Amino acid sequence: MADKNKAIVVGVGPVEGMGGALCLKLAAEGLHVVVAGRTEAKLGSVVAAIEGRGGSAEPVVCDSGDPAGVVCLFEAADRVPGKLDLVVYNAGNAALGTLLDMEPAYFEAVWRTTCFGGFLVGQQAGRRMVDRGGGTILFTGATASVKARPPFGAFASAKFALRGLAQAMARDWGPRGVHVAHVVIDGAIAGEKIKQGLPQVAERLGEEGMVGLVGLAEAYWQLHKQPRTAWTHEIDVRTLKETW
């Protein structure tokens, strides 16, 4: 493992999900992947899938909104031989709620997971990459990063904030060699959440109406591999059927 660069993916759920797809892709490209999320069983399934394909990975249970937990996550990654080459912040589900009736604690919880966690993870990654003058930090955005509409008021406000945070980091750390980018996923993702949780929606959209996991993971990888003379800060990814 000493000759492997490392990646940390924060916000990993099922194998057939955005975080799981990213972990599988990065491991297939030769990185040792630190798989981070809140559910131990799901992390274990992703690690087993990676190891079953000949890759290397390890799980770390972590609440991305907890400062001490994020520090522990990065300290765990530090103990693994190799250079920290890539960090992806992928936490935050599309939280619903009516603003007139929303409890303040709910609004704060959405912000804490979606934006504050991005700050904590980005800061820890930046502290390791800026001094070295290299590395990539990628943030997962959504349609709500650029369009605020009900019933996604809390989610959109947090995603807007995460997008601004990513821009600030990119402008600060980019000249010092760290590539920071933001990915707007415009549409439903063809993963376990929609296929099992909302099968009628998945059937209505069809495979070409949902953003594919393999294509998404490839987009993240290509961002990471961009040369320093041609960096992209933001991309948006959608299906051919998405109205935008």
Residue pairs with C-beta under 8 A, 6 or more apart in sequence:
1 32
1 56
1 80
1 81
1 82
2 81
2 82
3 82
4 30
4 31
4 32
4 56
4 81
4 82
5 30
5 31
5 32
5 82
5 83
5 84
5 85
5 86
6 31
6 32
6 33
6 34
6 77
6 80
6 82
6 83
6 84
6 85
6 86
7 26
7 31
7 32
7 33
7 34
7 84
7 85
7 86
7 87
7 88
8 33
8 34
8 36
8 73
8 74
8 77
8 84
8 86
8 87
8 88
8 121
8 125
9 19
9 22
9 23
9 26
9 33
9 34
9 35
9 36
9 87
9 88
9 90
10 36
10 37
10 62
10 64
10 73
10 87
10 88
10 89
10 90
10 91
10 117
10 121
11 18
11 19
11 36
11 37
11 64
11 88
11 89
11 90
11 91
11 92
11 140
12 19
12 20
12 22
12 23
12 35
12 36
12 37
12 42
12 43
12 46
12 90
13 19
13 20
13 37
13 39
13 42
13 192
13 193
14 20
14 42
14 45
14 46
14 191
14 192
14 193
15 24
15 42
15 45
15 46
15 49
15 192
16 191
16 192
16 195
16 213
17 189
17 191
17 192
17 193
17 213
18 90
18 140
18 185
18 189
18 191
18 213
18 216
19 35
19 37
19 46
19 90
20 45
20 46
20 49
20 191
20 213
21 191
21 213
21 214
21 216
21 217
22 88
22 90
22 216
22 217
22 220
23 33
23 35
23 46
23 50
23 57
24 46
24 49
24 50
24 53
24 55
24 217
25 214
25 217
25 218
25 220
25 221
26 33
26 86
26 221
27 33
27 50
27 53
27 55
27 56
27 57
28 53
28 55
29 221
31 85
31 86
32 56
32 57
32 58
32 80
32 82
33 50
33 55
33 56
33 57
33 58
34 57
34 58
34 60
34 73
34 76
34 77
34 80
35 43
35 46
35 47
35 50
35 57
35 58
35 59
35 60
36 43
36 59
36 60
36 61
36 62
36 64
36 73
37 43
37 61
37 62
37 91
38 61
38 62
38 63
39 61
40 59
40 61
43 59
43 60
43 61
44 59
46 57
46 59
47 57
47 58
47 59
50 56
50 57
51 57
58 76
58 80
60 72
60 73
60 76
60 77
62 69
62 70
62 72
62 73
63 69
64 70
64 89
64 91
64 113
64 117
64 118
64 120
64 121
65 109
65 112
65 113
65 116
65 117
65 120
67 120
70 117
70 120
70 121
70 124
71 124
73 121
73 124
74 124
74 125
74 128
77 84
78 84
78 128
83 132
84 125
84 128
84 129
84 135
85 134
85 135
85 136
85 224
86 135
86 136
86 137
86 138
86 224
87 121
87 122
87 125
87 135
87 136
87 137
87 138
88 137
88 138
88 139
88 140
88 220
89 117
89 118
89 121
89 122
89 137
89 138
89 139
89 140
89 162
90 140
91 113
91 114
91 117
91 118
92 110
92 113
92 114
92 117
92 140
92 155
92 158
92 159
92 162
93 113
93 193
94 142
94 144
94 152
94 155
95 106
95 110
95 114
95 152
95 154
95 155
96 151
96 152
96 155
97 106
97 107
97 110
97 151
97 153
97 154
98 150
98 151
98 153
99 150
99 153
99 154
102 153
102 154
106 154
107 154
107 157
110 154
110 155
110 158
111 154
111 157
111 158
111 161
113 158
114 155
114 158
114 159
114 161
114 162
115 158
115 159
115 161
115 162
115 165
118 139
118 162
118 165
118 166
119 165
122 137
122 139
122 165
122 166
122 169
122 180
125 135
125 137
126 137
126 169
126 173
126 178
128 135
129 135
129 137
129 173
129 177
129 178
130 173
130 176
130 177
130 178
132 177
133 176
133 177
133 178
134 177
134 178
135 177
135 178
135 179
136 178
136 179
136 180
136 181
136 223
136 224
137 169
137 173
137 178
137 179
137 180
137 181
138 180
138 181
138 182
138 183
138 220
138 223
138 224
139 162
139 163
139 165
139 166
139 180
139 181
139 182
139 183
140 183
140 185
141 159
141 162
141 163
141 166
141 182
141 183
141 184
141 185
141 234
142 155
142 159
142 184
142 185
142 186
143 184
143 185
143 186
143 187
144 152
144 155
144 156
144 159
144 160
145 156
145 159
145 160
145 162
145 163
145 182
145 184
146 160
146 163
146 184
147 156
148 156
148 157
148 160
149 156
162 182
163 182
163 234
166 180
166 181
166 182
166 233
166 234
167 182
167 233
169 178
169 180
170 179
170 180
170 181
170 233
173 180
174 180
174 231
177 228
179 223
179 224
179 226
179 228
179 231
180 233
181 223
181 231
181 232
181 233
181 234
181 235
182 233
182 234
183 216
183 219
183 220
183 223
183 234
183 235
183 236
183 237
184 234
184 235
184 236
184 237
185 211
185 216
185 236
185 237
185 238
186 211
186 236
186 237
186 238
186 242
186 244
187 209
187 210
187 211
187 238
187 239
187 242
188 194
188 201
188 202
188 205
188 209
188 210
188 211
189 210
189 211
189 213
189 216
190 202
190 207
190 210
190 211
190 212
190 213
191 213
194 201
194 202
194 210
195 202
202 210
205 241
208 239
208 240
208 241
209 239
209 241
209 242
210 239
211 237
211 238
211 239
212 239
215 237
216 237
219 235
219 237
223 232
223 235
226 232
236 244
238 244
